[in-house]
Amino acid sequence: MQIDMPPALARRPVHRNGPLPIPWANEYDEPKGVARADFTTVNNDRIIEAAESGLCGACGEELDHWVAFVGSLQSAQLHSFGFPPMHEKCARYALLVCPHIAQAQPRRVPRESSYARRRDVPQFWDERRPTTWVLGITHDFKLLDVMGYPVFFAAPFKEEHVFNYDEHGQLHQVI
């Protein structure tokens, strides 16, 4: 499946090691106006801003009426997500190009995230790479504090799209 980069993502800064746009929610503001990207964690300040201002976690621009969440099968079943809602086009693009999602075995060695060292994380969070990803489309969500972590709870989905890895480790839509 081929998809063009959404214009809103094309306006984002790109990572120094490649042509991929830096997701807005993974960007951290540093002194002197410099931004730093951390692909292993989501910026909690940006999570709150996304929820309060209705901004896309991928591009940082205003969301439409329908929003998309991407997560594991368990996240979709519980309607709970750690990454902010996105435009559907931004979410579909992320499913195709984000190394953490699009490839069953990304080249980067994952570093331990800050919540992996804590014992009090929400029990529905799991650091293992899902074998199945779900793109859910909804019109509403709430951001709640769960054990000190911001968690998005999506309203019931009007559509769900399921993605699995093929024998070559590439992600493909199956439903």
C-alpha positions in Angstrom: 0.0 0.0 0.0 1.4 3.4 -1.0 0.4 6.6 0.6 1.7 10.1 0.1 2.9 12.1 3.1 0.1 14.3 4.4 0.9 18.0 3.8 0.7 18.7 7.6 3.4 16.1 8.2 5.5 17.4 5.4 5.6 20.8 7.3 7.2 19.0 10.3 10.9 19.1 11.0 12.7 15.9 9.9 15.0 13.7 11.9 18.8 14.2 11.3 19.2 10.5 10.4 16.6 10.3 7.7 13.7 11.8 5.8 11.0 11.0 8.4 9.0 13.8 10.0 9.4 14.1 13.8 6.0 13.5 15.4 4.9 16.6 17.2 4.1 14.6 20.4 7.7 13.2 20.4 9.3 16.6 20.3 10.7 18.3 23.4 11.5 22.0 23.5 15.0 22.8 24.7 16.6 26.1 25.7 17.4 28.6 23.0 14.4 27.5 20.9 16.0 24.2 19.9 13.8 21.1 19.7 14.9 17.6 20.5 13.2 14.4 19.3 12.8 11.3 21.5 11.1 8.5 19.6 10.9 6.3 22.7 8.7 8.5 24.8 5.8 10.9 24.3 6.1 14.4 25.7 3.6 14.7 28.5 3.3 18.5 28.0 2.3 17.8 24.4 -0.1 15.1 25.4 -2.0 17.6 27.6 -1.8 20.3 24.9 -3.2 17.9 22.3 -6.1 17.0 24.5 -6.9 20.6 25.6 -6.5 22.2 22.1 -7.6 19.3 19.9 -4.2 18.8 18.2 -2.9 15.9 16.2 -0.2 14.0 17.9 1.7 13.4 14.7 1.5 16.8 12.9 0.5 19.1 15.8 -2.2 20.8 13.7 -5.9 21.1 14.6 -7.9 17.8 14.5 -11.0 17.2 12.4 -14.3 15.9 13.8 -13.2 12.3 13.3 -9.9 11.3 14.9 -7.7 8.2 14.7 -6.0 6.2 17.4 -3.3 3.6 16.7 -2.4 0.9 19.2 -2.2 -2.7 20.0 -5.2 -5.0 19.9 -5.4 -4.7 23.7 -5.4 -0.9 23.5 -8.1 -1.0 21.0 -10.2 -3.4 23.0 -9.8 -1.2 26.1 -10.0 2.1 24.0 -6.9 3.3 25.9 -3.9 4.9 24.3 -0.7 6.6 25.3 -0.2 8.5 22.1 -2.6 11.4 21.2 -5.3 11.2 18.6 -4.3 11.9 15.0 -5.8 12.8 11.7 -6.6 9.6 9.9 -4.2 10.4 7.1 -1.4 11.1 9.6 -2.2 7.8 11.4 -2.2 5.8 8.2 1.1 7.4 7.2 2.6 6.5 10.6 1.5 2.8 10.1 3.5 2.7 6.9 6.6 4.6 7.8 7.2 4.7 11.5 9.9 2.1 12.1 8.5 1.1 15.5 5.2 0.2 13.8 5.8 -0.5 10.2 8.6 -3.1 10.7 8.4 -6.2 12.8 12.1 -5.9 13.6 13.3 -2.3 13.4 17.1 -1.8 13.2 17.3 0.5 16.2 18.0 -1.3 19.5 15.2 -0.1 21.8 16.3 1.6 24.9 14.4 1.1 28.1 11.8 3.8 28.5 11.2 5.6 31.8 8.1 3.7 32.6 9.7 0.3 32.1 11.6 0.8 35.4 8.5 1.6 37.4 6.2 -1.0 39.0 3.2 1.3 39.2 2.4 1.6 35.5 -1.2 0.9 34.3 -1.4 -2.8 33.9 -2.7 -2.5 30.3 0.5 -1.0 29.2 3.0 -3.3 27.6 6.3 -2.5 26.0 6.5 -5.5 23.8 5.9 -4.8 20.1 2.3 -5.8 19.2 1.9 -8.4 16.5 -1.4 -6.8 15.6 -2.1 -3.0 15.3 -5.5 -1.4 15.2 -6.4 2.0 13.7 -9.7 3.1 15.3 -11.7 6.1 14.1 -13.9 7.9 16.6 -15.3 11.4 17.2 -14.5 11.8 20.9 -12.0 11.0 23.6 -11.0 11.9 27.2 -7.6 12.3 28.7 -7.4 10.8 32.2 -4.6 10.4 34.7 -4.0 6.7 35.4 -1.5 6.1 38.1 0.3 9.3 37.2 0.3 8.6 33.4 -1.8 10.5 30.9 -4.0 8.0 29.0 -6.4 8.8 26.2 -9.7 6.9 26.3 -11.4 6.9 23.0 -15.2 6.8 22.5 -16.5 3.8 20.6 -15.0 3.4 17.1 -17.1 3.9 14.0 -14.5 2.0 12.1 -11.6 -0.3 13.0 -8.8 -1.3 10.7 -6.5 -4.2 11.6 -2.9 -4.6 10.5 -0.6 -7.6 10.9 3.0 -8.4 9.8 3.7 -10.6 6.8 6.4 -13.2 6.5 8.9 -10.5 5.6 8.1 -8.4 8.7 6.2 -5.7 6.8 2.9 -4.4 8.1 -0.3 -4.9 6.0 -3.9 -4.1 6.5 -6.0 -7.3 6.9 -9.4 -5.9 7.9 
